[in-house]
Amino acid sequence: MTLVQQKKGGRYTKSDQKKRREEVYKLHFDYGYSARKISEMMNINRNTISNDITILYSKLNEEMDKESVD
């Protein structure tokens, strides 16, 4: 398991954001960790992690909706 390095303020690049969200996905959905625990593990603001999880759930819901239409 690799953890994305902490950023010291400012915006994330698209590449950094993608890597972080992939790691958040694994930790939350595969291992069941909470946003608070992921935030501590990755040393990233909890609001950032919570936002990532919200976005990931939204994307999963969109995918499920597309599958149900097909």
C-alpha positions in Angstrom: 0.0 0.0 0.0 1.5 3.3 -1.0 0.5 6.6 0.5 0.5 9.9 -1.4 2.8 12.5 0.1 1.3 15.5 2.0 1.1 18.7 0.1 1.9 21.9 1.9 -1.0 24.2 0.8 -2.2 25.3 -2.6 -4.0 23.3 -5.3 -3.2 19.8 -6.3 -2.3 19.0 -9.9 -4.7 16.8 -11.8 -2.1 14.0 -11.6 -1.6 14.4 -7.8 -5.4 14.6 -7.3 -5.9 11.4 -9.3 -3.2 9.5 -7.3 -4.7 10.7 -4.0 -8.2 9.7 -5.0 -7.0 6.3 -6.1 -5.4 5.8 -2.7 -8.5 7.1 -0.9 -10.6 4.7 -2.9 -8.5 1.7 -1.8 -8.4 2.7 1.8 -12.1 3.6 2.1 -13.8 0.9 -0.1 -11.3 -1.9 0.1 -10.1 -1.6 3.7 -13.1 0.2 5.2 -11.2 3.1 6.8 -13.0 6.3 7.7 -12.2 9.7 6.4 -10.6 10.6 9.7 -8.4 7.5 9.7 -7.4 8.1 6.0 -6.6 11.7 6.8 -4.3 10.7 9.7 -2.6 8.0 7.6 -2.0 10.2 4.6 -1.4 13.4 6.6 -3.9 15.3 4.5 -6.7 17.6 5.7 -9.8 15.6 6.7 -12.0 17.9 4.6 -10.0 17.1 1.5 -10.4 13.3 2.2 -14.1 13.7 2.9 -14.6 15.6 -0.3 -12.7 12.8 -2.2 -15.0 10.2 -0.7 -18.1 12.2 -1.6 -16.9 12.5 -5.2 -16.0 8.8 -5.3 -19.5 7.8 -4.1 -21.0 10.2 -6.7 -19.0 8.6 -9.5 -20.0 5.1 -8.3 -23.7 6.1 -8.3 -23.3 7.5 -11.9 -21.8 4.2 -13.0 -24.6 2.2 -11.4 -27.2 4.4 -13.0 -25.6 3.9 -16.5 -25.6 0.1 -15.9 -29.3 0.0 -14.9 -30.3 1.9 -18.1 -28.4 -0.5 -20.4 
